């Protein structure tokens, strides 16, 4: 483990996260820490690759990657029970801050307020949702896939990895593409209970892969889900993706799904609903 990489790697992962903050804030963070990022870490270390790099991964190849462990105090695994959702509505957070004694001005409080801001900004959109319950998530996913389509979710798994370490991982198998015309990614947002930001892949401009790895130092096996965006034209021109990968706006790029990120994929079977995972 190389400890001097830990802060820049975490910072880079933070900036690359989709959702919580707008690009202006992300770019400001980047500008303040540009030297730390560009001088200390490489794109692979935060799970960022070009399409060509990913497709050329081979058995035995070494990849230095940092897999963060999900902080359950920021990203709880459970939704708020339905009987409480009317008592403490999502749009009125003051009661939650008082109940859990979290000052809104604290780092955790600011993260939670950031979630409220992000979710309020997409309120009413048909292609995005902040799911505050399993029913709302499944309803959104089913609508995205359409009738008579079974679906399931996949996620990055590392069941024995309990401590976030930066180490080399060895590729166990070449990347395997996940066949699904439509996909719905869902990312956890920090809040008092589980909140997932889900969005549809309207133009089918993504590809997804699974990649099996084993940690050289710890021996932990990881099955990573990697999503590739075929067109980056919607990113700001000075986004970190372009700086780290050395590609131009509009190019494809791939990133590893972190622990807790969910990718819903379709199965072309009759009946419609959630298939076995």
Phi, psi and omega in degrees: 000136180251100189295330184294345180274346192300310182297309179300322180296313179298319179299317182294317177300319179301314182292325183284343181301136177271136169122283203302315180245160175285166182297330181299318179291318179301317182293325178295316177301317181298313184299324181290337187235020186303319182295316180300317184289307187290334184267342190247336186227159176249162185300322182297332185293336176252016177073040181239125185220161166276164178298317180298318178299313182299313184293342180259006175298137182229160180302131180094349180293143180263130178231118174280113183224147174250119176255107179289152176265136183297127178276105186289343177284337176261328183234075181300147183277352187244140173286159174291129180305143184306325184293342179261349186293329177280333180284318180237079183295152183299327185280357178235081189280350185304321180297323180291318179297320179290318183297316183264003177054048177253112179295130179302337181273354179284163178305318179293317179299319178295323177296318179294319177295326175298322176297315179299318179297314182297317182291324178294327183289339180252007182301127180094349178286147183269344183255000180219151178206146166260102184279120180257004178208161178295322180298317181292324177294311181295324178297318179295316181295316181297321178294324180293320182278334181090173183290157174060031176235120174280150180215160178213170177245152173231158181204161175292132181235136171213075190299334182259357181272106184249348180236127180291116180231147173264119183206170172282139173243142178260132178289125180269329180216151173299155179304139178248122181286140178266117184276113176194115182298314178257149178217147176229105176279144175228128184241133178291140174252148178289129177192180181293331176221176187296128173228130179238129173271114181245145179212154183266157176259080190299317186261012179055039184262035176225155169231150182231148183220157167249142180223121179268131184225161172223135180288129181293326182272317186266336184080004180289133176269140180231133169250103187267136170266128181238128179248132180249128176265122186281345182216121182256023185294338182276352177279152176296150188295337178253027179298152182302328180305313183291323181292320185280321183271344181069033180247165181268160178301134184102343180288161176280155174208155183233146178218148179282135171286132180275168178304128181101335174291140183238138173240113176276132179231155184265154173233125184279071175233161184282157172113316180077136178137194183267120179275164178296140181267000000 
